[in-house]
Amino acid sequence: MAIQLYLKLGLTADEIGQLFTDEIANPDDYEYCEAMQAMYEEKLSQVDRQIAALQHLKRVLKRQITLTLSKK
């Protein structure tokens, strides 16, 4: 399920693999990588934009439900 979510968020299979590798890596084995840091930050920005869009959609749908119920 998590992999499908990551794919929907626009991550590639390689990026997902790297995320899982980083997640289980021993902190002593982890090395800083500027490219990975930039990728993480960009993906986080994308997720933030998607969350904002979904929150807007949620507000619109709630408004539509309220308007529809008021005509009942």
HUTAVEN-V416203 format. One record per pair of residues at least 6 apart in sequence whose C-alpha atoms are under 6 Angstrom apart, sorted by the first residue. I is the first residue (numbers start at 1). J is the second residue. Records with the same first field share a line. If there is no record, write none. Layout:
BEGIN
I = J / J
END
This chain:
BEGIN
none
END
